[in-house]
Amino acid sequence: MTLIYPLNDGIGSVELLMVAGTDQDIVDAARVSFDKVGNTDEEANGKLIRYLLKHQHMSPFEHNMIKFRIKCPIFVDRQIVRHRIGISKNEISARYVEVKDEYYVPASLRKQSKSNRQASVEGGSELDDFISTYKLTCAAVVRSYHILIDAGVCREQARGVLPQAMYTTSIYTFNLRSLLHFVDLRTHAGAQWEIQQYAAAMRDMVMPHFPLTFGATDD
């Protein structure tokens, strides 16, 4: 499982590029305090990882590297990059290249929650007609972008009219500690639905590489 389309639109994607490290690296980092490394007993290692997580001894989970290529709407990317600790990022630059005509169109529109300022709830069929408004607005703005580009306006200024629904692509590198924190927050029911899908995809891709750790988080 190296490529997932979290929003099921054939555009937005998560690709796992590299994993360096295993559960063994985590327990070895923890046991070096006692000058004891190399224990490969799975039951003992699982018990130690559960202890580390339960008591929030998190530094042993930093001795690894997990690299993704993530293509997502700008508004999703900006939520990912807020998790700054233990994360490295490089993003495609709209100063260097023209932006592709790719933007996210949700399958349905949601209503604003009345009890939570940042949350949404199911919208129902009464909002279906407004999807066309959403699409027409995005298409019109993208046309304006190309009009500016064709007129000779520089890319760094022309990009200013583009909506947050436009897709952007980044290389993200996490350590497991930072990824666990990200997944915990962004798969929560209170997180935006779209980023929940990305966080779940990233978790599912990395889980087979650290089965004891993710098994312990499930416990």
N, C-alpha and C positions, 0 to 999 in steps of 0.2 A: 504494500500500500504506500506508494510514493506520491500520488497526486489525487487530491479530492476537490470536488466543486461544492463548497459548503452551501451556496445559495441556489444550487440546481439550475443555474442559467447558462452553463457552458462557458462562462467568462471568468468570473471570480474563482480563484483556485488557491490551494495550499500545496506546495511541493516540499517534501522532506529531502534536503540536499546532503546532509551529513549528520552523523551521530558519532561522537567520540566519547567513549566512557560507558560503563556498565554499573549495575548494582554493586559489583565487586569493588569498583573504585570508591564507592560511597563508604562501604564498611571498612575498607583499608584506611581511608582518610580518618575515620572515627577511631580506629584501633591504634593508629600511630601514636596517639597520646600515651599508650601503654607499651609502645615499641613492639606491638604485635600486629603483623599483617599477614595476609595470605590464607586465612581460614576460608575454605570454600564450602563449608557445610551450609547448605541452603536454609535449613531450619534455623540455625543459629544466626545466620545473616538476616533472615526475615525478621526474627525477633529483635535484633539490634536496630534495624531500620524502623520498625514500629516504635521502638523506644525513642529514637531520635526525633521522629515526627511528633509523637505525643508530647514530648517535653521541649519541642521547638529548638533542638540543637541542629541548626540548619547549615552550618558551614561545610560539613562533609558533602552536601548535595551540590556544591559549587565546582567540583573537580571534574568537569565534563563540558562538552560543547554540543549544541543542537542547532543546526542551521536550516532555515526555511527560505523558500521564495514564496512570497505572499502577494497575490493580486486581489485587491479588494477596493470597495468604494472608499473615497477619501475620508468620509466620516467614520468608517470602521478603522482605517489606518490611524487616525488621530486618537482613537481610543486605545489602540495597541501601544502606541509610542508613549502614552502617559506612564506606562510601567517602565520607568527609566533605569532602575537598578538591575544590574546584571544582564542588560540587553544592549546589543550593538545593532545599528541600522544604517543601510544605504538605500536611497530611493531614486527611482528614475527622475530625471530632471526635465521639467517642461521649459527650461531655459535652453536646453541642448537639443531637444527633439520635439516635434509637433505631437500633440496629444491625439491618441486614437479616438475614433468616434464610438467609445464604449462607456456606457453608463448603466448603473443599476436601476432596474425597474422592478419594484416589489410585486409579488403575485397578488397581494391584497394590501389595503391601507388600514392602519390601526387608529384608534381614537386616543386622545390624551387621557391618561389616568386622572381622575379627580382627587385621588388621595395621595398621589406621589408625583411630584413635579417632573421627575426625569423618566417616568415609566409610561408605558402605553398598554392599552387593552384592545381586544379584538374589536374591529370596526363594524363588521356586519355588512350586509349587501347594500345598505344605503350609501356606502362610500365607493362602491365599485365604479360608478360613473366618473369619479374624479381621477381614476387611474389614467384616463385619456388626457386630462389636464396636466398631470404629472409628466406624461410622455411628451406632449406637445411643448411644454415649457423647456424640458431638457433639450429636445431637438432644436428649438428656436435658439437657445443659448449656444449650442454647438455650432449652428450655422453662423451666428454672430462672431464666434471665435475664428472661423475660417475666413469670413469676410475681412476681419482685421488682419489676419495673416496674409491673405492675398493682396491686401492694400499696402503691405510692406511694414505693418506694425511689428515690432520685435516680439519674439515669443514670450519673453518674461513679463511683458505688459498684457499681451493678448490673453494669456492664461487667466488673468484676473477675473474674466467674466464667467469662467467655467463653474458648474455647480459641484457641490460636495458629493453628488452621486457619481461623478466621473471615477473611472477605475485608475488606480495607481499601482505600481509594482515596487516591492522592496525586498531586499535581502535582510532577514532578521536572524541574529544569533543570540540564543539564550543559554544560560546554564540551567540545570534542572531545578535549582532552588527558585529562580525567577520564573521559570515556566509553571511550576506548581502553584506559585502565588497568582500568576496571571490566570491560569485555568480555574482556580478556586473562585476568584472574583468574577470572571467573565462567563462562566457557565451557570452562575447563580440566576435564579428565576427573575431577579430584579434587573439583570443586565439587559441591554438592548438585544432583541431577537437575533439580529444579523451577526453581532459579534459573538453571541452564544454559539452560533453555528461554526464560526471560525475557530473559537477556542476548543470546541469539542473535536473538530477535525485534527487540530494540532495535538491534542491529548491522545486521540486514537492512533495517530501515526507513531508517536514516541513510546506509547505504552509497551509494545513488545520488546523494546530495547532495555527497559527498566521494570521488568514484571514484578519484582519484589516490592519496589517503591510504590508503584501504582496499586498493587494489591493491598499494601498497608494503608494507602489513602482511602481505598474503598472500605476497609475495616473501620 
